[in-house]
Amino acid sequence: MAKDNPCVGNCCLSEIDICLGCFRHLDEILSWNTMNDKQKHATLLECNKRKEQYLDHVKTDFDRR
């Protein structure tokens, strides 16, 4: 069963509407309560990928300085 809500209470949307707290897209945030467990699970997998990509990007940017 998927987690009730992945929100971490640190909402800040990027320029492409990805929350930098939970890494859901704005559309995923808005539709979370109507998603079934399979959709929520798939969304959480995407969020994990986005988070990894974001952290890799931040680390690379930091290492350049």
Predicted model as a PDB file, atoms N, CA, C, CB and O in Angstrom, pLDDT in the B-factor column:
MODEL        1                                                                  
ATOM      1  N   MET A   1       0.836  -1.183   0.000  1.00 48.00           N  
ATOM      2  CA  MET A   1       0.000   0.000   0.000  1.00 48.00           C  
ATOM      3  C   MET A   1       0.883   1.251   0.000  1.00 48.00           C  
ATOM      4  CB  MET A   1      -0.952  -0.004   1.218  1.00 48.00           C  
ATOM      5  O   MET A   1       1.881   1.311   0.718  1.00 48.00           O  
ATOM      6  N   ALA A   2       0.520   2.222  -0.789  1.00 54.00           N  
ATOM      7  CA  ALA A   2       1.293   3.455  -0.897  1.00 54.00           C  
ATOM      8  C   ALA A   2       1.094   4.326   0.336  1.00 54.00           C  
ATOM      9  CB  ALA A   2       0.899   4.227  -2.161  1.00 54.00           C  
ATOM     10  O   ALA A   2       0.054   4.288   0.995  1.00 54.00           O  
ATOM     11  N   LYS A   3       2.112   5.100   0.618  1.00 62.00           N  
ATOM     12  CA  LYS A   3       2.068   6.052   1.729  1.00 62.00           C  
ATOM     13  C   LYS A   3       0.903   7.017   1.529  1.00 62.00           C  
ATOM     14  CB  LYS A   3       3.408   6.829   1.847  1.00 62.00           C  
ATOM     15  O   LYS A   3       0.570   7.379   0.401  1.00 62.00           O  
ATOM     16  N   ASP A   4       0.292   7.427   2.630  1.00 80.00           N  
ATOM     17  CA  ASP A   4      -0.857   8.324   2.533  1.00 80.00           C  
ATOM     18  C   ASP A   4      -0.539   9.612   1.792  1.00 80.00           C  
ATOM     19  CB  ASP A   4      -1.368   8.651   3.907  1.00 80.00           C  
ATOM     20  O   ASP A   4      -1.291  10.017   0.905  1.00 80.00           O  
ATOM     21  N   ASN A   5       0.563  10.260   2.143  1.00 89.00           N  
ATOM     22  CA  ASN A   5       0.931  11.498   1.470  1.00 89.00           C  
ATOM     23  C   ASN A   5       2.428  11.740   1.655  1.00 89.00           C  
ATOM     24  CB  ASN A   5       0.103  12.697   2.016  1.00 89.00           C  
ATOM     25  O   ASN A   5       2.905  11.784   2.789  1.00 89.00           O  
ATOM     26  N   PRO A   6       3.171  11.898   0.569  1.00 93.00           N  
ATOM     27  CA  PRO A   6       4.621  12.068   0.674  1.00 93.00           C  
ATOM     28  C   PRO A   6       5.062  13.493   1.015  1.00 93.00           C  
ATOM     29  CB  PRO A   6       5.259  11.656  -0.610  1.00 93.00           C  
ATOM     30  O   PRO A   6       6.261  13.764   1.075  1.00 93.00           O  
ATOM     31  N   CYS A   7       4.126  14.393   1.236  1.00 94.00           N  
ATOM     32  CA  CYS A   7       4.462  15.777   1.541  1.00 94.00           C  
ATOM     33  C   CYS A   7       5.321  15.832   2.799  1.00 94.00           C  
ATOM     34  CB  CYS A   7       3.183  16.627   1.718  1.00 94.00           C  
ATOM     35  O   CYS A   7       5.010  15.190   3.802  1.00 94.00           O  
ATOM     36  N   VAL A   8       6.402  16.600   2.737  1.00 93.00           N  
ATOM     37  CA  VAL A   8       7.285  16.770   3.891  1.00 93.00           C  
ATOM     38  C   VAL A   8       7.130  18.159   4.503  1.00 93.00           C  
ATOM     39  CB  VAL A   8       8.743  16.536   3.484  1.00 93.00           C  
ATOM     40  O   VAL A   8       7.868  18.519   5.421  1.00 93.00           O  
ATOM     41  N   GLY A   9       6.180  18.935   4.004  1.00 92.00           N  
ATOM     42  CA  GLY A   9       5.907  20.251   4.549  1.00 92.00           C  
ATOM     43  C   GLY A   9       6.951  21.303   4.206  1.00 92.00           C  
ATOM     44  O   GLY A   9       7.085  22.306   4.906  1.00 92.00           O  
ATOM     45  N   ASN A  10       7.693  21.071   3.122  1.00 90.00           N  
ATOM     46  CA  ASN A  10       8.717  22.005   2.660  1.00 90.00           C  
ATOM     47  C   ASN A  10       8.448  22.317   1.195  1.00 90.00           C  
ATOM     48  CB  ASN A  10      10.158  21.420   2.856  1.00 90.00           C  
ATOM     49  O   ASN A  10       9.279  22.044   0.329  1.00 90.00           O  
ATOM     50  N   CYS A  11       7.295  22.884   0.928  1.00 91.00           N  
ATOM     51  CA  CYS A  11       6.840  23.088  -0.439  1.00 91.00           C  
ATOM     52  C   CYS A  11       7.512  24.294  -1.089  1.00 91.00           C  
ATOM     53  CB  CYS A  11       5.336  23.260  -0.464  1.00 91.00           C  
ATOM     54  O   CYS A  11       7.429  25.418  -0.593  1.00 91.00           O  
ATOM     55  N   CYS A  12       8.164  24.037  -2.184  1.00 95.00           N  
ATOM     56  CA  CYS A  12       8.794  25.084  -2.979  1.00 95.00           C  
ATOM     57  C   CYS A  12       8.891  24.538  -4.400  1.00 95.00           C  
ATOM     58  CB  CYS A  12      10.219  25.498  -2.402  1.00 95.00           C  
ATOM     59  O   CYS A  12       9.648  23.602  -4.656  1.00 95.00           O  
ATOM     60  N   LEU A  13       8.132  25.117  -5.319  1.00 96.00           N  
ATOM     61  CA  LEU A  13       8.111  24.612  -6.691  1.00 96.00           C  
ATOM     62  C   LEU A  13       9.286  25.156  -7.489  1.00 96.00           C  
ATOM     63  CB  LEU A  13       6.794  24.979  -7.378  1.00 96.00           C  
ATOM     64  O   LEU A  13       9.622  26.337  -7.401  1.00 96.00           O  
ATOM     65  N   SER A  14       9.903  24.277  -8.266  1.00 94.00           N  
ATOM     66  CA  SER A  14      10.966  24.682  -9.177  1.00 94.00           C  
ATOM     67  C   SER A  14      10.352  25.369 -10.393  1.00 94.00           C  
ATOM     68  CB  SER A  14      11.824  23.462  -9.606  1.00 94.00           C  
ATOM     69  O   SER A  14       9.132  25.480 -10.509  1.00 94.00           O  
ATOM     70  N   GLU A  15      11.204  25.819 -11.282  1.00 94.00           N  
ATOM     71  CA  GLU A  15      10.718  26.483 -12.499  1.00 94.00           C  
ATOM     72  C   GLU A  15       9.939  25.540 -13.412  1.00 94.00           C  
ATOM     73  CB  GLU A  15      11.885  27.076 -13.265  1.00 94.00           C  
ATOM     74  O   GLU A  15       9.236  25.992 -14.316  1.00 94.00           O  
ATOM     75  N   ILE A  16      10.060  24.229 -13.180  1.00 95.00           N  
ATOM     76  CA  ILE A  16       9.290  23.260 -13.982  1.00 95.00           C  
ATOM     77  C   ILE A  16       8.201  22.578 -13.140  1.00 95.00           C  
ATOM     78  CB  ILE A  16      10.237  22.192 -14.583  1.00 95.00           C  
ATOM     79  O   ILE A  16       7.760  21.471 -13.451  1.00 95.00           O  
ATOM     80  N   ASP A  17       7.776  23.263 -12.066  1.00 97.00           N  
ATOM     81  CA  ASP A  17       6.669  22.810 -11.207  1.00 97.00           C  
ATOM     82  C   ASP A  17       6.921  21.489 -10.497  1.00 97.00           C  
ATOM     83  CB  ASP A  17       5.430  22.683 -12.022  1.00 97.00           C  
ATOM     84  O   ASP A  17       6.004  20.685 -10.330  1.00 97.00           O  
ATOM     85  N   ILE A  18       8.168  21.262 -10.076  1.00 97.00           N  
ATOM     86  CA  ILE A  18       8.505  20.114  -9.241  1.00 97.00           C  
ATOM     87  C   ILE A  18       8.725  20.632  -7.828  1.00 97.00           C  
ATOM     88  CB  ILE A  18       9.774  19.353  -9.779  1.00 97.00           C  
ATOM     89  O   ILE A  18       9.497  21.568  -7.620  1.00 97.00           O  
ATOM     90  N   CYS A  19       8.056  20.032  -6.864  1.00 97.00           N  
ATOM     91  CA  CYS A  19       8.234  20.426  -5.469  1.00 97.00           C  
ATOM     92  C   CYS A  19       9.613  19.958  -4.999  1.00 97.00           C  
ATOM     93  CB  CYS A  19       7.101  19.830  -4.564  1.00 97.00           C  
ATOM     94  O   CYS A  19       9.961  18.788  -5.158  1.00 97.00           O  
ATOM     95  N   LEU A  20      10.389  20.866  -4.426  1.00 95.00           N  
ATOM     96  CA  LEU A  20      11.727  20.530  -3.955  1.00 95.00           C  
ATOM     97  C   LEU A  20      11.705  19.909  -2.559  1.00 95.00           C  
ATOM     98  CB  LEU A  20      12.601  21.769  -3.954  1.00 95.00           C  
ATOM     99  O   LEU A  20      12.756  19.636  -1.979  1.00 95.00           O  
ATOM    100  N   GLY A  21      10.511  19.688  -2.027  1.00 96.00           N  
ATOM    101  CA  GLY A  21      10.368  18.976  -0.764  1.00 96.00           C  
ATOM    102  C   GLY A  21      10.092  17.495  -0.985  1.00 96.00           C  
ATOM    103  O   GLY A  21      10.787  16.637  -0.441  1.00 96.00           O  
ATOM    104  N   CYS A  22       9.071  17.202  -1.788  1.00 96.00           N  
ATOM    105  CA  CYS A  22       8.680  15.797  -2.019  1.00 96.00           C  
ATOM    106  C   CYS A  22       8.995  15.316  -3.435  1.00 96.00           C  
ATOM    107  CB  CYS A  22       7.193  15.624  -1.753  1.00 96.00           C  
ATOM    108  O   CYS A  22       8.896  14.123  -3.725  1.00 96.00           O  
ATOM    109  N   PHE A  23       9.374  16.240  -4.311  1.00 97.00           N  
ATOM    110  CA  PHE A  23       9.758  15.948  -5.699  1.00 97.00           C  
ATOM    111  C   PHE A  23       8.609  15.442  -6.568  1.00 97.00           C  
ATOM    112  CB  PHE A  23      10.859  14.933  -5.710  1.00 97.00           C  
ATOM    113  O   PHE A  23       8.825  14.764  -7.572  1.00 97.00           O  
ATOM    114  N   ARG A  24       7.380  15.783  -6.163  1.00 98.00           N  
ATOM    115  CA  ARG A  24       6.238  15.515  -7.039  1.00 98.00           C  
ATOM    116  C   ARG A  24       6.025  16.711  -7.954  1.00 98.00           C  
ATOM    117  CB  ARG A  24       4.952  15.216  -6.212  1.00 98.00           C  
ATOM    118  O   ARG A  24       6.305  17.852  -7.587  1.00 98.00           O  
ATOM    119  N   HIS A  25       5.522  16.426  -9.156  1.00 98.00           N  
ATOM    120  CA  HIS A  25       5.117  17.484 -10.070  1.00 98.00           C  
ATOM    121  C   HIS A  25       3.806  18.067  -9.546  1.00 98.00           C  
ATOM    122  CB  HIS A  25       4.963  16.949 -11.542  1.00 98.00           C  
ATOM    123  O   HIS A  25       3.043  17.380  -8.867  1.00 98.00           O  
ATOM    124  N   LEU A  26       3.552  19.316  -9.860  1.00 98.00           N  
ATOM    125  CA  LEU A  26       2.334  19.975  -9.399  1.00 98.00           C  
ATOM    126  C   LEU A  26       1.088  19.152  -9.739  1.00 98.00           C  
ATOM    127  CB  LEU A  26       2.225  21.370 -10.017  1.00 98.00           C  
ATOM    128  O   LEU A  26       0.187  19.030  -8.910  1.00 98.00           O  
ATOM    129  N   ASP A  27       1.028  18.594 -10.933  1.00 98.00           N  
ATOM    130  CA  ASP A  27      -0.118  17.766 -11.325  1.00 98.00           C  
ATOM    131  C   ASP A  27      -0.268  16.544 -10.406  1.00 98.00           C  
ATOM    132  CB  ASP A  27       0.035  17.309 -12.786  1.00 98.00           C  
ATOM    133  O   ASP A  27      -1.384  16.139 -10.081  1.00 98.00           O  
ATOM    134  N   GLU A  28       0.863  15.965  -9.994  1.00 98.00           N  
ATOM    135  CA  GLU A  28       0.823  14.799  -9.101  1.00 98.00           C  
ATOM    136  C   GLU A  28       0.351  15.206  -7.702  1.00 98.00           C  
ATOM    137  CB  GLU A  28       2.218  14.128  -9.019  1.00 98.00           C  
ATOM    138  O   GLU A  28      -0.369  14.461  -7.038  1.00 98.00           O  
ATOM    139  N   ILE A  29       0.761  16.381  -7.270  1.00 97.00           N  
ATOM    140  CA  ILE A  29       0.318  16.883  -5.963  1.00 97.00           C  
ATOM    141  C   ILE A  29      -1.199  17.073  -5.980  1.00 97.00           C  
ATOM    142  CB  ILE A  29       1.035  18.223  -5.606  1.00 97.00           C  
ATOM    143  O   ILE A  29      -1.901  16.650  -5.062  1.00 97.00           O  
ATOM    144  N   LEU A  30      -1.681  17.708  -7.026  1.00 97.00           N  
ATOM    145  CA  LEU A  30      -3.108  18.010  -7.121  1.00 97.00           C  
ATOM    146  C   LEU A  30      -3.978  16.758  -7.282  1.00 97.00           C  
ATOM    147  CB  LEU A  30      -3.351  18.944  -8.283  1.00 97.00           C  
ATOM    148  O   LEU A  30      -5.126  16.743  -6.838  1.00 97.00           O  
ATOM    149  N   SER A  31      -3.443  15.722  -7.907  1.00 97.00           N  
ATOM    150  CA  SER A  31      -4.253  14.525  -8.149  1.00 97.00           C  
ATOM    151  C   SER A  31      -3.981  13.400  -7.152  1.00 97.00           C  
ATOM    152  CB  SER A  31      -4.006  14.021  -9.544  1.00 97.00           C  
ATOM    153  O   SER A  31      -4.578  12.329  -7.266  1.00 97.00           O  
ATOM    154  N   TRP A  32      -3.098  13.617  -6.181  1.00 97.00           N  
ATOM    155  CA  TRP A  32      -2.699  12.561  -5.249  1.00 97.00           C  
ATOM    156  C   TRP A  32      -3.905  11.883  -4.591  1.00 97.00           C  
ATOM    157  CB  TRP A  32      -1.785  13.136  -4.175  1.00 97.00           C  
ATOM    158  O   TRP A  32      -3.948  10.656  -4.510  1.00 97.00           O  
ATOM    159  N   ASN A  33      -4.858  12.645  -4.133  1.00 95.00           N  
ATOM    160  CA  ASN A  33      -6.000  12.073  -3.400  1.00 95.00           C  
ATOM    161  C   ASN A  33      -6.945  11.254  -4.279  1.00 95.00           C  
ATOM    162  CB  ASN A  33      -6.781  13.178  -2.737  1.00 95.00           C  
ATOM    163  O   ASN A  33      -7.784  10.520  -3.758  1.00 95.00           O  
ATOM    164  N   THR A  34      -6.824  11.366  -5.584  1.00 97.00           N  
ATOM    165  CA  THR A  34      -7.676  10.573  -6.480  1.00 97.00           C  
ATOM    166  C   THR A  34      -6.918   9.413  -7.119  1.00 97.00           C  
ATOM    167  CB  THR A  34      -8.260  11.464  -7.569  1.00 97.00           C  
ATOM    168  O   THR A  34      -7.507   8.622  -7.856  1.00 97.00           O  
ATOM    169  N   MET A  35      -5.618   9.303  -6.845  1.00 96.00           N  
ATOM    170  CA  MET A  35      -4.824   8.200  -7.401  1.00 96.00           C  
ATOM    171  C   MET A  35      -5.099   6.910  -6.637  1.00 96.00           C  
ATOM    172  CB  MET A  35      -3.316   8.536  -7.356  1.00 96.00           C  
ATOM    173  O   MET A  35      -5.366   6.927  -5.436  1.00 96.00           O  
ATOM    174  N   ASN A  36      -5.028   5.795  -7.352  1.00 95.00           N  
ATOM    175  CA  ASN A  36      -5.107   4.500  -6.678  1.00 95.00           C  
ATOM    176  C   ASN A  36      -3.701   4.131  -6.171  1.00 95.00           C  
ATOM    177  CB  ASN A  36      -5.673   3.389  -7.646  1.00 95.00           C  
ATOM    178  O   ASN A  36      -2.736   4.840  -6.456  1.00 95.00           O  
ATOM    179  N   ASP A  37      -3.587   3.039  -5.432  1.00 94.00           N  
ATOM    180  CA  ASP A  37      -2.306   2.658  -4.839  1.00 94.00           C  
ATOM    181  C   ASP A  37      -1.222   2.412  -5.891  1.00 94.00           C  
ATOM    182  CB  ASP A  37      -2.483   1.414  -3.990  1.00 94.00           C  
ATOM    183  O   ASP A  37      -0.057   2.748  -5.678  1.00 94.00           O  
ATOM    184  N   LYS A  38      -1.606   1.831  -7.014  1.00 96.00           N  
ATOM    185  CA  LYS A  38      -0.627   1.554  -8.074  1.00 96.00           C  
ATOM    186  C   LYS A  38      -0.078   2.874  -8.645  1.00 96.00           C  
ATOM    187  CB  LYS A  38      -1.275   0.697  -9.209  1.00 96.00           C  
ATOM    188  O   LYS A  38       1.123   2.992  -8.888  1.00 96.00           O  
ATOM    189  N   GLN A  39      -0.937   3.838  -8.853  1.00 96.00           N  
ATOM    190  CA  GLN A  39      -0.522   5.141  -9.363  1.00 96.00           C  
ATOM    191  C   GLN A  39       0.356   5.872  -8.343  1.00 96.00           C  
ATOM    192  CB  GLN A  39      -1.752   5.994  -9.714  1.00 96.00           C  
ATOM    193  O   GLN A  39       1.352   6.499  -8.705  1.00 96.00           O  
ATOM    194  N   LYS A  40      -0.019   5.785  -7.082  1.00 96.00           N  
ATOM    195  CA  LYS A  40       0.789   6.419  -6.032  1.00 96.00           C  
ATOM    196  C   LYS A  40       2.172   5.793  -5.966  1.00 96.00           C  
ATOM    197  CB  LYS A  40       0.092   6.303  -4.664  1.00 96.00           C  
ATOM    198  O   LYS A  40       3.174   6.497  -5.839  1.00 96.00           O  
ATOM    199  N   HIS A  41       2.225   4.486  -6.052  1.00 95.00           N  
ATOM    200  CA  HIS A  41       3.511   3.792  -6.017  1.00 95.00           C  
ATOM    201  C   HIS A  41       4.389   4.233  -7.199  1.00 95.00           C  
ATOM    202  CB  HIS A  41       3.297   2.255  -6.044  1.00 95.00           C  
ATOM    203  O   HIS A  41       5.577   4.506  -7.025  1.00 95.00           O  
ATOM    204  N   ALA A  42       3.808   4.299  -8.381  1.00 97.00           N  
ATOM    205  CA  ALA A  42       4.547   4.734  -9.567  1.00 97.00           C  
ATOM    206  C   ALA A  42       5.028   6.180  -9.407  1.00 97.00           C  
ATOM    207  CB  ALA A  42       3.666   4.602 -10.827  1.00 97.00           C  
ATOM    208  O   ALA A  42       6.142   6.516  -9.807  1.00 97.00           O  
ATOM    209  N   THR A  43       4.191   7.018  -8.827  1.00 97.00           N  
ATOM    210  CA  THR A  43       4.564   8.414  -8.588  1.00 97.00           C  
ATOM    211  C   THR A  43       5.731   8.491  -7.616  1.00 97.00           C  
ATOM    212  CB  THR A  43       3.365   9.215  -8.045  1.00 97.00           C  
ATOM    213  O   THR A  43       6.668   9.259  -7.831  1.00 97.00           O  
ATOM    214  N   LEU A  44       5.681   7.701  -6.547  1.00 96.00           N  
ATOM    215  CA  LEU A  44       6.767   7.712  -5.570  1.00 96.00           C  
ATOM    216  C   LEU A  44       8.082   7.240  -6.188  1.00 96.00           C  
ATOM    217  CB  LEU A  44       6.407   6.832  -4.374  1.00 96.00           C  
ATOM    218  O   LEU A  44       9.145   7.757  -5.843  1.00 96.00           O  
ATOM    219  N   LEU A  45       8.023   6.272  -7.091  1.00 96.00           N  
ATOM    220  CA  LEU A  45       9.236   5.836  -7.786  1.00 96.00           C  
ATOM    221  C   LEU A  45       9.817   6.972  -8.628  1.00 96.00           C  
ATOM    222  CB  LEU A  45       8.936   4.615  -8.675  1.00 96.00           C  
ATOM    223  O   LEU A  45      11.031   7.179  -8.650  1.00 96.00           O  
ATOM    224  N   GLU A  46       8.951   7.696  -9.315  1.00 97.00           N  
ATOM    225  CA  GLU A  46       9.396   8.850 -10.109  1.00 97.00           C  
ATOM    226  C   GLU A  46       9.980   9.935  -9.213  1.00 97.00           C  
ATOM    227  CB  GLU A  46       8.229   9.422 -10.932  1.00 97.00           C  
ATOM    228  O   GLU A  46      10.976  10.568  -9.562  1.00 97.00           O  
ATOM    229  N   CYS A  47       9.361  10.144  -8.065  1.00 97.00           N  
ATOM    230  CA  CYS A  47       9.866  11.146  -7.121  1.00 97.00           C  
ATOM    231  C   CYS A  47      11.277  10.799  -6.663  1.00 97.00           C  
ATOM    232  CB  CYS A  47       8.932  11.260  -5.906  1.00 97.00           C  
ATOM    233  O   CYS A  47      12.137  11.674  -6.557  1.00 97.00           O  
ATOM    234  N   ASN A  48      11.507   9.528  -6.397  1.00 96.00           N  
ATOM    235  CA  ASN A  48      12.851   9.096  -5.988  1.00 96.00           C  
ATOM    236  C   ASN A  48      13.869   9.351  -7.087  1.00 96.00           C  
ATOM    237  CB  ASN A  48      12.847   7.609  -5.618  1.00 96.00           C  
ATOM    238  O   ASN A  48      14.988   9.780  -6.808  1.00 96.00           O  
ATOM    239  N   LYS A  49      13.492   9.091  -8.336  1.00 97.00           N  
ATOM    240  CA  LYS A  49      14.389   9.360  -9.467  1.00 97.00           C  
ATOM    241  C   LYS A  49      14.685  10.850  -9.581  1.00 97.00           C  
ATOM    242  CB  LYS A  49      13.774   8.844 -10.781  1.00 97.00           C  
ATOM    243  O   LYS A  49      15.830  11.254  -9.780  1.00 97.00           O  
ATOM    244  N   ARG A  50      13.635  11.661  -9.452  1.00 96.00           N  
ATOM    245  CA  ARG A  50      13.812  13.115  -9.541  1.00 96.00           C  
ATOM    246  C   ARG A  50      14.727  13.623  -8.428  1.00 96.00           C  
ATOM    247  CB  ARG A  50      12.450  13.829  -9.472  1.00 96.00           C  
ATOM    248  O   ARG A  50      15.588  14.472  -8.654  1.00 96.00           O  
ATOM    249  N   LYS A  51      14.525  13.091  -7.233  1.00 96.00           N  
ATOM    250  CA  LYS A  51      15.346  13.517  -6.096  1.00 96.00           C  
ATOM    251  C   LYS A  51      16.810  13.174  -6.346  1.00 96.00           C  
ATOM    252  CB  LYS A  51      14.855  12.854  -4.787  1.00 96.00           C  
ATOM    253  O   LYS A  51      17.686  14.008  -6.117  1.00 96.00           O  
ATOM    254  N   GLU A  52      17.085  11.964  -6.811  1.00 96.00           N  
ATOM    255  CA  GLU A  52      18.461  11.557  -7.119  1.00 96.00           C  
ATOM    256  C   GLU A  52      19.071  12.463  -8.186  1.00 96.00           C  
ATOM    257  CB  GLU A  52      18.498  10.090  -7.587  1.00 96.00           C  
ATOM    258  O   GLU A  52      20.212  12.905  -8.047  1.00 96.00           O  
ATOM    259  N   GLN A  53      18.320  12.740  -9.244  1.00 95.00           N  
ATOM    260  CA  GLN A  53      18.817  13.612 -10.304  1.00 95.00           C  
ATOM    261  C   GLN A  53      19.097  15.012  -9.780  1.00 95.00           C  
ATOM    262  CB  GLN A  53      17.818  13.676 -11.453  1.00 95.00           C  
ATOM    263  O   GLN A  53      20.112  15.617 -10.125  1.00 95.00           O  
ATOM    264  N   TYR A  54      18.206  15.522  -8.954  1.00 94.00           N  
ATOM    265  CA  TYR A  54      18.373  16.856  -8.394  1.00 94.00           C  
ATOM    266  C   TYR A  54      19.616  16.907  -7.505  1.00 94.00           C  
ATOM    267  CB  TYR A  54      17.119  17.267  -7.595  1.00 94.00           C  
ATOM    268  O   TYR A  54      20.424  17.829  -7.615  1.00 94.00           O  
ATOM    269  N   LEU A  55      19.766  15.921  -6.630  1.00 93.00           N  
ATOM    270  CA  LEU A  55      20.916  15.912  -5.731  1.00 93.00           C  
ATOM    271  C   LEU A  55      22.220  15.739  -6.497  1.00 93.00           C  
ATOM    272  CB  LEU A  55      20.769  14.804  -4.698  1.00 93.00           C  
ATOM    273  O   LEU A  55      23.229  16.341  -6.128  1.00 93.00           O  
ATOM    274  N   ASP A  56      22.226  14.930  -7.553  1.00 92.00           N  
ATOM    275  CA  ASP A  56      23.420  14.795  -8.402  1.00 92.00           C  
ATOM    276  C   ASP A  56      23.761  16.123  -9.051  1.00 92.00           C  
ATOM    277  CB  ASP A  56      23.206  13.718  -9.484  1.00 92.00           C  
ATOM    278  O   ASP A  56      24.929  16.503  -9.128  1.00 92.00           O  
ATOM    279  N   HIS A  57      22.735  16.832  -9.521  1.00 89.00           N  
ATOM    280  CA  HIS A  57      22.943  18.129 -10.162  1.00 89.00           C  
ATOM    281  C   HIS A  57      23.510  19.136  -9.158  1.00 89.00           C  
ATOM    282  CB  HIS A  57      21.620  18.656 -10.762  1.00 89.00           C  
ATOM    283  O   HIS A  57      24.449  19.868  -9.470  1.00 89.00           O  
ATOM    284  N   VAL A  58      22.937  19.166  -7.961  1.00 85.00           N  
ATOM    285  CA  VAL A  58      23.403  20.098  -6.933  1.00 85.00           C  
ATOM    286  C   VAL A  58      24.840  19.777  -6.539  1.00 85.00           C  
ATOM    287  CB  VAL A  58      22.485  20.047  -5.695  1.00 85.00           C  
ATOM    288  O   VAL A  58      25.660  20.682  -6.384  1.00 85.00           O  
ATOM    289  N   LYS A  59      25.146  18.496  -6.377  1.00 80.00           N  
ATOM    290  CA  LYS A  59      26.507  18.091  -6.012  1.00 80.00           C  
ATOM    291  C   LYS A  59      27.490  18.485  -7.101  1.00 80.00           C  
ATOM    292  CB  LYS A  59      26.574  16.575  -5.760  1.00 80.00           C  
ATOM    293  O   LYS A  59      28.563  19.012  -6.807  1.00 80.00           O  
ATOM    294  N   THR A  60      27.135  18.234  -8.359  1.00 81.00           N  
ATOM    295  CA  THR A  60      28.005  18.589  -9.473  1.00 81.00           C  
ATOM    296  C   THR A  60      28.229  20.090  -9.513  1.00 81.00           C  
ATOM    297  CB  THR A  60      27.412  18.103 -10.800  1.00 81.00           C  
ATOM    298  O   THR A  60      29.352  20.551  -9.715  1.00 81.00           O  
ATOM    299  N   ASP A  61      27.171  20.846  -9.323  1.00 70.00           N  
ATOM    300  CA  ASP A  61      27.277  22.300  -9.313  1.00 70.00           C  
ATOM    301  C   ASP A  61      28.151  22.770  -8.160  1.00 70.00           C  
ATOM    302  CB  ASP A  61      25.889  22.939  -9.219  1.00 70.00           C  
ATOM    303  O   ASP A  61      28.963  23.680  -8.325  1.00 70.00           O  
ATOM    304  N   PHE A  62      27.990  22.153  -6.992  1.00 75.00           N  
ATOM    305  CA  PHE A  62      28.789  22.506  -5.823  1.00 75.00           C  
ATOM    306  C   PHE A  62      30.260  22.166  -6.040  1.00 75.00           C  
ATOM    307  CB  PHE A  62      28.261  21.787  -4.581  1.00 75.00           C  
ATOM    308  O   PHE A  62      31.140  22.943  -5.668  1.00 75.00           O  
ATOM    309  N   ASP A  63      30.528  21.006  -6.642  1.00 77.00           N  
ATOM    310  CA  ASP A  63      31.914  20.571  -6.890  1.00 77.00           C  
ATOM    311  C   ASP A  63      32.644  21.492  -7.866  1.00 77.00           C  
ATOM    312  CB  ASP A  63      31.926  19.144  -7.433  1.00 77.00           C  
ATOM    313  O   ASP A  63      33.871  21.583  -7.825  1.00 77.00           O  
ATOM    314  N   ARG A  64      31.924  22.159  -8.723  1.00 72.00           N  
ATOM    315  CA  ARG A  64      32.535  23.070  -9.695  1.00 72.00           C  
ATOM    316  C   ARG A  64      33.058  24.342  -9.039  1.00 72.00           C  
ATOM    317  CB  ARG A  64      31.531  23.428 -10.777  1.00 72.00           C  
ATOM    318  O   ARG A  64      33.901  25.038  -9.603  1.00 72.00           O  
ATOM    319  N   ARG A  65      32.557  24.639  -7.853  1.00 70.00           N  
ATOM    320  CA  ARG A  65      32.946  25.897  -7.183  1.00 70.00           C  
ATOM    321  C   ARG A  65      34.223  25.789  -6.446  1.00 70.00           C  
ATOM    322  CB  ARG A  65      31.894  26.339  -6.240  1.00 70.00           C  
ATOM    323  O   ARG A  65      34.670  26.762  -5.838  1.00 70.00           O  
TER     324      ARG A  65                                                      
ENDMDL                                                                          
END                                                                             
